[in-house]
Every structure is written in C-alpha cells, then in structure tokens.
Amino acid sequence: MKLKIYQIDAFTDKLFSGNPAAVCPLDKWLKDDLLQKIAMENNQAETAFYTRKGNDYEIRWFTPTLEVELCGHATLAAAYVLFHYENHTENTIVFHSRYSGQLMVRRENDFLTLNFPTDTIEIVEISKELKDCFNHGPKEAYKGKTDYMLIFESEEQIKNIRPDFLVISKLDARGIIITAKGNTVDFVSRFFGPQSGIDEDPVTGSAHTTLIPYWSGKTGKKELSALQLSKRSGYLKCKHLDNRVEISGQAKTYLIGEIYLNENN
C-alpha cells in the first residue's frame, strides 16, 4: 500500500522558515499505532492525517510521540494541500476534529485563514515550578485548556530567554507559551513542549487561541499582528471573534512523496 505524503512549511512565504508539517491524505482511517509510527518516522513537530467525510474532512494530528487535540500549523498545511494538490475547489474547507470540533479554513489570495474555538484561560499563581522553567520569571501566569501561558516584560526577554526543558517536561500540560508586547507587531511569543516531543515548536497556531483573546483584551484591538520568535520564525495575522479566533498565514511546499507500507506494518 502506498500513501501520499506532503511536507509543507506553514506560516511563512518562503522555504526553510515557518513551521514544517507532514500531511498524509487517507482513503480510510488506519490503526492508531500505525498513524503514530508514521508520525514518528516523519519526525516533524506534527503530522496531519485526514479523510474525506461527505463535503467535509476529518482530521487528526500526531507528534512523534503522541496524538494532540489541536494543531494550527498542520491544519493550515493540510488545507494548503487540499487547495493546491487534492482538488478541493471551494474557497472554504470544513475539518472535523474528535477533540476540538469544527475547524474551518478560508482561502483569500495567498493567505489561508484558520477559524478555531477560543481557549478559556484563568490566572494562576506563579509557582516555583513555573519560575524554574526559565532563567528569569514572568510577571503573570495563566492556564488554558492544555497549556500554561507566561507574560513577560519585553520582546527582548522572549528572544533571549533560556528554557530548562527538564523542568518544563514535568509540568502537567501540553506545553508552555511565553509572550510579551512586540516592538513592531502587537505581540510576540515562543512555545515549548518537551512533554509532547517538541522542545521548541517553530510556529504554534493552536497557542494563538490562547494568545489572541489575552492580547485583544490588553490592547482593545480585534485585529492583531504576531511574530513567533523561534529560529525559523513565523508571522501571523490574528482576529478575535469572541468565542472564535481567526489566524491567517501563508505556506510553501517543500516535499511531495510516497510512503510504502506492507501487511506487516
């Protein structure tokens, strides 16, 4: 059996930046352990698998070590594949996720816009465990559905921070977002998730379901610009729609290939 595989750089307009994701279209769902093995072999932050469901699509995402409940950049990559290679002719795609419900992607010229549910966050104590994650402490801490979010004073702190991955890996969370007001954009961020098999994720669309409502409240703006300050970097256009957020970005194709499976896999 052969499967198509695409590797797409998401949230970027040029190769070797943004966040790479593998995308595997499926005729039907394979066993979970095989999906996990494929994701491990791909060794990308996320591999997106999708199947057609009427006029819509079911989607799942796997890191090299586990399945995740929501992934923005791999959803954007999957939509890019459908629009450019897999004959989706409408300008909107509707994905269905078993954990995150209905997710929509809209095509507008070179930009793809994700429409995701807003995260619900609550302020939490800046515990010793959170302080010990980095070489200096935040001024505020929040907890969302899956991640912690720490607020820092400046973009420079976000750029230069030194994470302790061992400490971060022990947190009871998917990962930890750090963020501050940006110098040239509304806000900047980074995301660390060693407990999910990703020490630092280059550009994390799902983290912006937490970031957008926070920074919309702080700035009073519904439309915001954002940079994720990983080594690969990524630019995102954001909009707060109360119980939903929109996250827009571009993508580029790096690789198109085939996966060869046999009955023993």
C-alpha positions as CSV (number, residue, x, y, z in Angstrom):
1,M,0.0,0.0,0.0
2,K,1.2,3.5,-0.9
3,L,0.2,6.7,0.9
4,K,0.9,10.2,-0.4
5,I,2.9,12.5,1.8
6,Y,3.5,16.2,1.6
7,Q,5.8,18.4,3.7
8,I,4.6,22.0,3.9
9,D,6.2,25.0,5.6
10,A,3.3,26.8,7.3
11,F,3.0,30.4,8.4
12,T,5.7,31.6,6.0
13,D,6.1,32.9,2.5
14,K,9.5,31.2,1.9
15,L,11.0,27.8,2.4
16,F,13.1,26.9,5.4
17,S,11.1,29.1,7.7
18,G,7.7,28.9,9.5
19,N,6.7,25.5,10.8
20,P,7.1,22.3,8.7
21,A,4.3,19.8,8.9
22,A,3.8,16.5,7.2
23,V,0.3,15.9,5.6
24,C,-1.0,12.4,4.7
25,P,-4.3,12.1,2.9
26,L,-6.1,8.8,3.7
27,D,-8.9,6.9,1.9
28,K,-9.9,5.5,5.3
29,W,-8.5,5.7,8.9
30,L,-5.6,3.4,9.6
31,K,-4.9,1.9,13.1
32,D,-3.8,4.4,15.7
33,D,-0.5,2.7,16.3
34,L,0.3,2.9,12.6
35,L,-0.5,6.6,12.4
36,Q,1.8,7.1,15.4
37,K,4.6,5.1,13.7
38,I,4.3,7.2,10.6
39,A,4.4,10.4,12.6
40,M,7.5,9.1,14.5
41,E,9.2,8.2,11.2
42,N,8.4,11.7,9.7
43,N,9.9,13.3,12.8
44,Q,8.1,16.6,12.3
45,A,6.5,18.5,15.1
46,E,3.2,17.3,13.7
47,T,1.8,15.0,11.0
48,A,-1.7,15.7,9.9
49,F,-3.9,12.9,8.6
50,Y,-7.3,13.5,7.1
51,T,-10.1,11.6,5.4
52,R,-13.0,12.9,3.4
53,K,-16.4,13.0,5.1
54,G,-19.1,14.0,2.5
55,N,-18.1,17.5,1.5
56,D,-16.0,17.9,4.7
57,Y,-13.0,16.2,6.2
58,E,-12.0,14.5,9.4
59,I,-8.5,15.5,10.7
60,R,-6.1,14.2,13.3
61,W,-2.6,15.3,14.4
62,F,0.3,13.4,15.8
63,T,3.6,14.5,17.2
64,P,6.5,11.9,17.1
65,T,5.3,10.6,20.5
66,L,1.5,11.3,20.9
67,E,-1.8,12.5,19.4
68,V,-2.7,16.1,20.1
69,E,-6.1,17.7,20.5
70,L,-5.5,20.7,18.2
71,C,-2.7,21.8,15.8
72,G,-2.9,25.0,13.9
73,H,0.1,24.9,11.5
74,A,-0.6,21.3,10.4
75,T,-4.3,22.2,9.8
76,L,-3.1,25.1,7.6
77,A,-0.7,22.7,5.8
78,A,-3.5,20.2,5.3
79,A,-5.7,22.9,3.8
80,Y,-2.9,24.1,1.6
81,V,-2.5,20.5,0.2
82,L,-6.2,20.3,-0.4
83,F,-6.4,23.6,-2.2
84,H,-3.3,23.1,-4.3
85,Y,-3.0,19.3,-4.9
86,E,-6.0,17.4,-3.8
87,N,-8.7,19.0,-5.9
88,H,-10.7,20.9,-3.3
89,T,-12.4,23.6,-5.5
90,E,-14.3,25.7,-3.0
91,N,-12.7,28.6,-1.1
92,T,-13.6,27.1,2.3
93,I,-12.7,23.8,3.9
94,V,-14.5,22.4,6.9
95,F,-12.5,20.0,9.1
96,H,-13.9,18.0,12.0
97,S,-11.8,17.0,14.9
98,R,-12.8,14.5,17.6
99,Y,-11.4,16.7,20.3
100,S,-11.8,20.3,19.0
101,G,-15.0,20.2,17.0
102,Q,-15.5,22.0,13.7
103,L,-12.5,23.9,12.3
104,M,-12.7,26.0,9.1
105,V,-10.1,27.2,6.7
106,R,-10.8,30.0,4.2
107,R,-8.6,30.9,1.2
108,E,-8.0,34.5,0.4
109,N,-5.4,35.0,-2.3
110,D,-2.1,33.8,-0.8
111,F,-3.4,33.7,2.8
112,L,-5.2,30.9,4.5
113,T,-7.3,31.8,7.5
114,L,-8.0,29.3,10.3
115,N,-11.2,29.7,12.3
116,F,-10.7,27.9,15.6
117,P,-12.5,27.9,19.0
118,T,-11.1,30.4,21.6
119,D,-9.3,29.0,24.5
120,T,-10.6,29.7,28.0
121,I,-7.8,30.9,30.4
122,E,-7.6,31.7,34.1
123,I,-4.9,33.5,36.0
124,V,-2.8,31.2,38.2
125,E,-0.1,31.6,40.8
126,I,3.4,32.0,39.6
127,S,4.6,28.8,41.3
128,K,8.2,27.7,41.9
129,E,7.8,25.1,39.1
130,L,6.8,27.9,36.6
131,K,9.6,30.2,37.8
132,D,12.1,27.4,37.4
133,C,11.2,26.8,33.7
134,F,13.3,29.8,32.6
135,N,16.3,31.9,33.6
136,H,14.0,34.8,34.7
137,G,10.5,34.9,36.0
138,P,7.3,36.2,34.4
139,K,5.0,39.0,35.6
140,E,1.8,37.0,35.1
141,A,0.8,33.3,34.6
142,Y,-2.3,31.8,33.1
143,K,-3.6,28.3,32.4
144,G,-5.6,27.4,29.4
145,K,-7.2,24.1,28.3
146,T,-3.9,22.4,27.5
147,D,-1.1,25.0,28.1
148,Y,0.4,27.4,30.5
149,M,0.9,31.0,29.3
150,L,3.5,33.2,30.9
151,I,3.6,37.0,30.4
152,F,6.9,38.8,30.3
153,E,8.0,42.5,30.1
154,S,9.6,42.8,26.7
155,E,10.3,41.2,23.3
156,E,14.0,41.1,24.2
157,Q,13.2,38.8,27.2
158,I,11.3,36.5,24.9
159,K,14.2,36.4,22.3
160,N,16.9,35.8,24.9
161,I,15.2,33.5,27.4
162,R,16.9,30.2,28.3
163,P,14.4,27.4,28.9
164,D,15.0,24.4,31.2
165,F,13.5,21.6,29.2
166,L,13.7,19.1,32.0
167,V,11.7,21.3,34.3
168,I,9.2,22.2,31.6
169,S,8.7,18.5,30.7
170,K,7.4,17.8,34.3
171,L,4.6,20.3,34.0
172,D,1.0,18.9,33.9
173,A,0.3,20.5,30.5
174,R,0.9,20.0,26.7
175,G,3.4,22.8,26.9
176,I,4.2,26.4,27.9
177,I,3.6,29.6,25.9
178,I,5.7,32.7,26.7
179,T,4.7,36.1,25.4
180,A,5.2,39.8,25.5
181,K,4.3,43.0,23.7
182,G,6.1,43.3,20.4
183,N,8.3,46.0,19.1
184,T,6.9,46.0,15.6
185,V,3.9,43.7,16.0
186,D,1.2,43.6,18.6
187,F,2.7,40.6,20.4
188,V,5.5,38.1,20.2
189,S,5.6,34.5,21.6
190,R,7.5,31.2,21.8
191,F,6.2,27.8,22.6
192,F,8.0,24.9,24.4
193,G,6.5,21.4,24.7
194,P,9.2,18.8,25.5
195,Q,6.5,16.6,27.2
196,S,4.8,16.4,23.7
197,G,8.1,15.5,22.0
198,I,8.8,19.1,20.8
199,D,11.4,21.1,22.7
200,E,10.5,24.3,20.9
201,D,7.8,24.5,18.2
202,P,8.7,26.9,15.4
203,V,5.2,28.4,14.9
204,T,2.2,27.2,17.0
205,G,-1.2,28.1,15.6
206,S,-3.1,26.4,18.4
207,A,-1.2,28.5,21.0
208,H,-2.8,31.6,19.4
209,T,-6.2,30.5,20.5
210,T,-4.9,31.4,24.0
211,L,-2.7,34.4,22.9
212,I,-5.3,36.2,20.8
213,P,-8.0,36.7,23.5
214,Y,-5.4,37.8,26.0
215,W,-3.8,40.4,23.8
216,S,-7.1,41.5,22.4
217,G,-8.2,42.3,25.9
218,K,-4.9,44.1,26.7
219,T,-4.8,46.2,23.6
220,G,-8.5,46.7,23.0
221,K,-7.9,45.6,19.4
222,K,-9.9,42.9,17.5
223,E,-7.3,42.6,14.7
224,L,-3.7,41.9,15.8
225,S,-0.3,41.0,14.2
226,A,2.0,38.5,15.8
227,L,5.5,37.0,15.5
228,Q,6.6,33.7,16.9
229,L,10.3,34.2,17.7
230,S,11.7,30.7,17.1
231,K,14.9,30.3,15.0
232,R,12.6,29.6,11.9
233,S,10.2,32.4,12.9
234,G,6.7,32.9,11.7
235,Y,4.2,35.8,11.0
236,L,0.5,35.5,11.8
237,K,-2.4,37.8,11.3
238,C,-5.0,37.4,14.0
239,K,-8.6,38.4,14.7
240,H,-10.6,37.9,17.9
241,L,-14.2,36.9,17.3
242,D,-15.3,36.4,21.0
243,N,-15.8,32.6,21.1
244,R,-13.7,32.0,17.9
245,V,-10.4,33.3,16.6
246,E,-9.1,33.7,13.1
247,I,-5.4,33.0,12.4
248,S,-4.0,33.8,9.0
249,G,-0.8,32.7,7.3
250,Q,0.9,31.6,4.1
251,A,2.5,28.3,3.2
252,K,5.1,26.8,0.9
253,T,5.6,23.2,-0.5
254,Y,8.9,21.6,0.4
255,L,8.3,17.9,-0.5
256,I,5.8,15.6,-2.2
257,G,6.4,11.8,-2.0
258,E,5.0,8.4,-1.2
259,I,5.1,6.2,1.9
260,Y,5.4,2.4,1.2
261,L,3.5,0.1,3.7
262,N,3.2,-3.6,3.7
263,E,0.9,-6.1,5.5
264,N,3.5,-6.4,8.4
265,N,3.4,-2.7,9.2
